[in-house]
Amino acid sequence: MKTKLFVSFWLIGILVAQAQIFDKKYFKEVLDTLTSNSMAGRGYVEQGMDKAANYLQNEFIKNGAKPYASNYEQKFQFPINIIKNARLTINGKELKYGTDFIVKPSSKSIVNSKLPFYVFDTKTYIESFQSKNKTRDFVINDTKLQQGKNIILPPLDTKVDSIAQYYKQWANNYEKDETQSRAIFRFTSDKLISSLSQRQSTITEFVIDAKYYTNHLKINNYSVEAELNPNFEAKNIIGAINGKNNDSVVVISAHYDHLGKVSNVVFPGASDNASGTAMLLNLMKYYVKNQPKYKIVFMAFAAEEAGILGADYYVNNPLFPLSKIKFLVNLDIMGAGDQGLQVVNGSVYRKQFNRLVDLNSQNKDLKEIKIRGESCNSDHCPFYMKGVPSFFIYTLGGKGYYHDPNDKVENLNLDYSPKVFNLLKDFINSL
């Protein structure tokens, strides 16, 4: 009986210790702060990204990470097309931005023009792929018919992927030599995924949920307010914790920016990537109290959503030689885990990937650790391109909201966050 009681208390002690290592309350606090309306989607209006950077700098200080250089900030500039407002009314119904429609991120400002509408002929478009002559004739006719008109691109009904993909890019044909203020209204059955652009186009494109397309379509009102800022200033936030060996460095990175706010619609970016930033801060809290084997540098990058710009700026302006980096662990989308983890570059660094899998098997942390090859889809990429060994790790499962207004804290599954944390911590300790 005494033996059983001892084992029971021992197991309870282990579980309590693990729970104390991961500060779930703090994790949620960071998520709530970064996704709050005051942060305006951590983007390009209402100083959203700057507010997030200042908050993170304060958290670095509170948690005990020291600035690597003279301060925590690494400032840089880049051009960005800022969509400030967008409105659209179809058949008397005002549509909601981010849910019912979005605008192409390179769009320019526009207010209701009095131009006539040209409805693109999708049936003839599909048929035009039957021969080169039909394709040529269709392009010539389309070029003539669309001149001086707003353009309506109806939903496309085809099972041929190549034709569908080409159709998604068809609006680019109308940008060439554009001098008028006109708009394109493209209806689609695809999920509406917002993004950013570093350039401003000569034309405005609305991307609209296909359910709003009818045979008696009437576009009542539309407008876009856009501003191209050629020198938007952002900043990476960088801090460090000394290790037992400071000759080599382990980097833990995450981007803190998101898409911002359009009209009164905020893109909270809870999963992408307030969650990765919260995980980075939790790891920071742990290593301040538990000295790591190697120096750990924490890099919170700006402008990932605009093209991985913060990380790219860093590798071209490093604070220390990149050759000192033993390994980089980039955290992006840490808001799930019920289906395990995915590891980009896992097949490139097979030894480290196998170690991660073994650790997960030993601790029975997560359902599965999936492997991927190289992919330039997050902040690890500029480092990897410079020869730095690196993983991009993201969680699998959850509701899957991505680049839309529903990526909120309440839509995350935080039950697996302690297990993800423990696995990441054990992996970093094993490097």
TIDREN-354674 format. One record per residue (C-alpha): residue number from 0; x, y, z. Coordinates in steps of 0.2 Angstrom, whole numbers. Layout:
N
NUM / X / Y / Z;
...
//
This chain:
431
0 / 0 / 0 / 0;
1 / 14 / 12 / 5;
2 / 23 / 8 / -12;
3 / 7 / 12 / -22;
4 / 4 / 28 / -12;
5 / 22 / 33 / -15;
6 / 21 / 30 / -34;
7 / 4 / 40 / -35;
8 / 12 / 55 / -26;
9 / 27 / 53 / -37;
10 / 17 / 54 / -53;
11 / 6 / 68 / -46;
12 / 22 / 77 / -42;
13 / 29 / 76 / -60;
14 / 12 / 82 / -67;
15 / 12 / 97 / -55;
16 / 30 / 101 / -59;
17 / 26 / 100 / -78;
18 / 11 / 112 / -76;
19 / 22 / 124 / -66;
20 / 35 / 124 / -80;
21 / 22 / 130 / -93;
22 / 13 / 146 / -87;
23 / -4 / 143 / -95;
24 / -11 / 159 / -87;
25 / 3 / 169 / -94;
26 / 1 / 161 / -111;
27 / -17 / 166 / -112;
28 / -13 / 183 / -106;
29 / -1 / 186 / -120;
30 / -13 / 179 / -133;
31 / -27 / 191 / -126;
32 / -16 / 206 / -126;
33 / -9 / 203 / -144;
34 / -26 / 200 / -151;
35 / -35 / 214 / -142;
36 / -44 / 228 / -152;
37 / -31 / 240 / -146;
38 / -17 / 231 / -156;
39 / -28 / 233 / -172;
40 / -22 / 217 / -179;
41 / -4 / 221 / -176;
42 / -3 / 229 / -193;
43 / -2 / 245 / -202;
44 / -16 / 256 / -196;
45 / -18 / 264 / -178;
46 / 1 / 260 / -175;
47 / -4 / 241 / -172;
48 / 13 / 234 / -176;
49 / 22 / 247 / -166;
50 / 11 / 244 / -151;
51 / 14 / 225 / -151;
52 / 33 / 228 / -153;
53 / 33 / 240 / -137;
54 / 23 / 227 / -128;
55 / 35 / 213 / -132;
56 / 50 / 224 / -127;
57 / 42 / 226 / -110;
58 / 39 / 207 / -109;
59 / 57 / 204 / -113;
60 / 63 / 216 / -99;
61 / 50 / 209 / -87;
62 / 55 / 191 / -91;
63 / 74 / 194 / -89;
64 / 80 / 193 / -107;
65 / 94 / 205 / -110;
66 / 96 / 215 / -126;
67 / 109 / 207 / -137;
68 / 115 / 224 / -144;
69 / 113 / 241 / -136;
70 / 94 / 239 / -135;
71 / 81 / 227 / -140;
72 / 75 / 235 / -156;
73 / 81 / 232 / -174;
74 / 73 / 245 / -185;
75 / 70 / 243 / -204;
76 / 59 / 251 / -217;
77 / 50 / 244 / -232;
78 / 35 / 249 / -244;
79 / 18 / 243 / -240;
80 / 1 / 246 / -248;
81 / -11 / 249 / -234;
82 / -29 / 245 / -237;
83 / -38 / 256 / -224;
84 / -56 / 255 / -229;
85 / -66 / 245 / -241;
86 / -85 / 244 / -244;
87 / -96 / 234 / -255;
88 / -115 / 234 / -257;
89 / -122 / 221 / -269;
90 / -141 / 219 / -273;
91 / -145 / 231 / -258;
92 / -135 / 221 / -245;
93 / -119 / 228 / -238;
94 / -106 / 215 / -237;
95 / -94 / 212 / -222;
96 / -76 / 213 / -225;
97 / -65 / 198 / -223;
98 / -81 / 187 / -222;
99 / -91 / 191 / -238;
100 / -77 / 200 / -248;
101 / -59 / 206 / -247;
102 / -49 / 216 / -259;
103 / -33 / 211 / -268;
104 / -19 / 219 / -257;
105 / -11 / 228 / -271;
106 / -28 / 238 / -275;
107 / -28 / 257 / -276;
108 / -41 / 269 / -270;
109 / -57 / 270 / -279;
110 / -75 / 277 / -276;
111 / -90 / 272 / -286;
112 / -86 / 276 / -304;
113 / -100 / 278 / -317;
114 / -92 / 266 / -329;
115 / -102 / 252 / -337;
116 / -100 / 234 / -332;
117 / -93 / 220 / -343;
118 / -97 / 203 / -338;
119 / -84 / 190 / -342;
120 / -90 / 175 / -352;
121 / -84 / 160 / -342;
122 / -92 / 147 / -354;
123 / -83 / 154 / -369;
124 / -67 / 155 / -358;
125 / -67 / 137 / -354;
126 / -71 / 132 / -372;
127 / -56 / 143 / -378;
128 / -44 / 130 / -371;
129 / -49 / 118 / -385;
130 / -37 / 125 / -397;
131 / -23 / 139 / -400;
132 / -34 / 148 / -412;
133 / -49 / 148 / -400;
134 / -38 / 154 / -386;
135 / -31 / 168 / -397;
136 / -48 / 174 / -403;
137 / -55 / 174 / -385;
138 / -41 / 185 / -379;
139 / -43 / 197 / -393;
140 / -61 / 198 / -391;
141 / -60 / 200 / -372;
142 / -47 / 214 / -374;
143 / -59 / 223 / -385;
144 / -74 / 221 / -374;
145 / -67 / 226 / -357;
146 / -60 / 243 / -363;
147 / -66 / 257 / -352;
148 / -77 / 246 / -341;
149 / -78 / 239 / -324;
150 / -76 / 220 / -325;
151 / -87 / 206 / -317;
152 / -78 / 189 / -316;
153 / -92 / 177 / -312;
154 / -88 / 161 / -302;
155 / -80 / 148 / -313;
156 / -87 / 130 / -314;
157 / -74 / 118 / -320;
158 / -65 / 103 / -314;
159 / -49 / 106 / -324;
160 / -37 / 114 / -311;
161 / -25 / 122 / -324;
162 / -40 / 132 / -331;
163 / -46 / 137 / -314;
164 / -29 / 142 / -308;
165 / -27 / 153 / -324;
166 / -43 / 161 / -321;
167 / -38 / 167 / -304;
168 / -24 / 177 / -312;
169 / -34 / 183 / -326;
170 / -37 / 200 / -318;
171 / -19 / 203 / -320;
172 / -21 / 205 / -339;
173 / -32 / 221 / -336;
174 / -18 / 229 / -326;
175 / -7 / 232 / -341;
176 / -7 / 250 / -347;
177 / -21 / 254 / -335;
178 / -25 / 273 / -334;
179 / -43 / 273 / -329;
180 / -51 / 272 / -312;
181 / -60 / 256 / -313;
182 / -63 / 240 / -303;
183 / -64 / 221 / -305;
184 / -77 / 211 / -296;
185 / -71 / 193 / -295;
186 / -83 / 180 / -287;
187 / -75 / 164 / -280;
188 / -80 / 148 / -271;
189 / -63 / 148 / -263;
190 / -60 / 153 / -245;
191 / -57 / 171 / -244;
192 / -38 / 173 / -238;
193 / -32 / 190 / -235;
194 / -14 / 195 / -237;
195 / -3 / 210 / -240;
196 / 7 / 219 / -254;
197 / 22 / 230 / -255;
198 / 16 / 238 / -271;
199 / 1 / 247 / -277;
200 / -8 / 241 / -293;
201 / -16 / 252 / -307;
202 / -33 / 244 / -304;
203 / -44 / 239 / -289;
204 / -50 / 221 / -287;
205 / -63 / 215 / -276;
206 / -64 / 196 / -272;
207 / -81 / 191 / -267;
208 / -90 / 175 / -260;
209 / -98 / 166 / -275;
210 / -115 / 165 / -265;
211 / -118 / 184 / -269;
212 / -117 / 181 / -288;
213 / -134 / 181 / -296;
214 / -141 / 182 / -314;
215 / -148 / 199 / -309;
216 / -132 / 205 / -301;
217 / -132 / 224 / -296;
218 / -117 / 232 / -288;
219 / -124 / 247 / -279;
220 / -109 / 254 / -270;
221 / -91 / 251 / -268;
222 / -76 / 260 / -262;
223 / -58 / 257 / -257;
224 / -46 / 268 / -247;
225 / -28 / 263 / -250;
226 / -11 / 271 / -246;
227 / 6 / 266 / -252;
228 / 18 / 270 / -239;
229 / 36 / 268 / -247;
230 / 45 / 269 / -230;
231 / 35 / 260 / -217;
232 / 46 / 258 / -201;
233 / 45 / 242 / -191;
234 / 56 / 233 / -178;
235 / 62 / 216 / -174;
236 / 63 / 214 / -155;
237 / 79 / 204 / -150;
238 / 84 / 198 / -133;
239 / 96 / 184 / -126;
240 / 99 / 173 / -111;
241 / 117 / 167 / -108;
242 / 120 / 149 / -107;
243 / 134 / 138 / -100;
244 / 142 / 139 / -116;
245 / 141 / 156 / -126;
246 / 152 / 151 / -140;
247 / 136 / 143 / -149;
248 / 119 / 151 / -150;
249 / 102 / 143 / -151;
250 / 89 / 155 / -159;
251 / 70 / 154 / -155;
252 / 60 / 165 / -167;
253 / 42 / 169 / -170;
254 / 34 / 183 / -180;
255 / 22 / 195 / -170;
256 / 14 / 205 / -184;
257 / -2 / 201 / -193;
258 / -13 / 208 / -206;
259 / -20 / 223 / -196;
260 / -37 / 231 / -198;
261 / -48 / 236 / -213;
262 / -63 / 247 / -210;
263 / -69 / 242 / -193;
264 / -64 / 223 / -195;
265 / -49 / 217 / -185;
266 / -39 / 202 / -191;
267 / -33 / 196 / -173;
268 / -21 / 183 / -179;
269 / -22 / 172 / -163;
270 / -15 / 157 / -171;
271 / -5 / 166 / -184;
272 / 5 / 171 / -174;
273 / 1 / 178 / -157;
274 / 2 / 159 / -152;
275 / 20 / 157 / -158;
276 / 24 / 173 / -149;
277 / 16 / 168 / -133;
278 / 26 / 151 / -134;
279 / 42 / 161 / -137;
280 / 39 / 171 / -121;
281 / 35 / 156 / -111;
282 / 51 / 147 / -116;
283 / 60 / 163 / -112;
284 / 52 / 163 / -94;
285 / 58 / 145 / -92;
286 / 76 / 148 / -98;
287 / 79 / 163 / -87;
288 / 76 / 152 / -72;
289 / 84 / 136 / -80;
290 / 101 / 141 / -88;
291 / 102 / 133 / -105;
292 / 117 / 123 / -112;
293 / 120 / 137 / -125;
294 / 116 / 155 / -126;
295 / 98 / 157 / -132;
296 / 93 / 172 / -143;
297 / 75 / 176 / -144;
298 / 70 / 185 / -160;
299 / 52 / 192 / -162;
300 / 51 / 197 / -180;
301 / 40 / 210 / -188;
302 / 33 / 211 / -206;
303 / 33 / 192 / -209;
304 / 15 / 193 / -217;
305 / 22 / 206 / -229;
306 / 35 / 194 / -236;
307 / 46 / 188 / -222;
308 / 54 / 205 / -221;
309 / 60 / 206 / -203;
310 / 69 / 189 / -204;
311 / 76 / 194 / -221;
312 / 83 / 211 / -214;
313 / 90 / 202 / -199;
314 / 101 / 189 / -209;
315 / 108 / 204 / -220;
316 / 111 / 214 / -204;
317 / 115 / 201 / -191;
318 / 120 / 206 / -173;
319 / 132 / 192 / -172;
320 / 140 / 180 / -185;
321 / 126 / 168 / -192;
322 / 139 / 154 / -191;
323 / 137 / 154 / -172;
324 / 120 / 148 / -173;
325 / 119 / 130 / -169;
326 / 101 / 128 / -173;
327 / 86 / 139 / -176;
328 / 68 / 134 / -170;
329 / 55 / 145 / -178;
330 / 37 / 145 / -170;
331 / 22 / 149 / -181;
332 / 5 / 144 / -178;
333 / 5 / 136 / -160;
334 / -13 / 137 / -157;
335 / -18 / 119 / -158;
336 / -9 / 102 / -157;
337 / -23 / 89 / -156;
338 / -16 / 82 / -172;
339 / 2 / 84 / -167;
340 / 16 / 95 / -175;
341 / 22 / 97 / -193;
342 / 41 / 101 / -195;
343 / 47 / 110 / -210;
344 / 65 / 105 / -215;
345 / 62 / 89 / -205;
346 / 69 / 79 / -220;
347 / 84 / 90 / -222;
348 / 89 / 89 / -204;
349 / 84 / 71 / -201;
350 / 95 / 68 / -186;
351 / 87 / 82 / -177;
352 / 70 / 77 / -183;
353 / 72 / 59 / -177;
354 / 77 / 66 / -160;
355 / 61 / 76 / -159;
356 / 51 / 61 / -163;
357 / 60 / 50 / -150;
358 / 57 / 63 / -137;
359 / 39 / 64 / -141;
360 / 38 / 45 / -140;
361 / 46 / 44 / -123;
362 / 35 / 57 / -116;
363 / 19 / 53 / -125;
364 / 17 / 71 / -128;
365 / 8 / 73 / -145;
366 / -2 / 61 / -157;
367 / 11 / 63 / -171;
368 / 26 / 72 / -177;
369 / 25 / 75 / -196;
370 / 39 / 78 / -208;
371 / 41 / 90 / -222;
372 / 54 / 96 / -233;
373 / 61 / 113 / -236;
374 / 48 / 127 / -239;
375 / 50 / 146 / -239;
376 / 34 / 149 / -229;
377 / 40 / 157 / -213;
378 / 54 / 166 / -204;
379 / 66 / 151 / -204;
380 / 68 / 153 / -223;
381 / 81 / 168 / -224;
382 / 92 / 159 / -211;
383 / 91 / 142 / -220;
384 / 95 / 151 / -236;
385 / 111 / 157 / -228;
386 / 115 / 140 / -222;
387 / 109 / 140 / -204;
388 / 101 / 124 / -198;
389 / 83 / 127 / -194;
390 / 66 / 120 / -191;
391 / 49 / 128 / -194;
392 / 37 / 120 / -182;
393 / 19 / 122 / -182;
394 / 4 / 114 / -173;
395 / -9 / 103 / -182;
396 / -28 / 102 / -179;
397 / -39 / 115 / -172;
398 / -53 / 124 / -182;
399 / -41 / 130 / -195;
400 / -45 / 149 / -196;
401 / -32 / 157 / -206;
402 / -30 / 175 / -212;
403 / -48 / 179 / -208;
404 / -57 / 189 / -194;
405 / -61 / 172 / -185;
406 / -43 / 168 / -180;
407 / -48 / 173 / -162;
408 / -42 / 166 / -146;
409 / -58 / 158 / -142;
410 / -56 / 148 / -158;
411 / -40 / 140 / -152;
412 / -37 / 124 / -143;
413 / -25 / 127 / -129;
414 / -27 / 110 / -121;
415 / -11 / 104 / -129;
416 / -1 / 120 / -127;
417 / 8 / 113 / -111;
418 / 13 / 97 / -121;
419 / 19 / 107 / -135;
420 / 29 / 118 / -124;
421 / 37 / 102 / -115;
422 / 42 / 94 / -131;
423 / 50 / 110 / -138;
424 / 59 / 113 / -121;
425 / 66 / 95 / -121;
426 / 71 / 97 / -140;
427 / 80 / 113 / -137;
428 / 89 / 105 / -122;
429 / 94 / 91 / -132;
430 / 103 / 101 / -146;
//
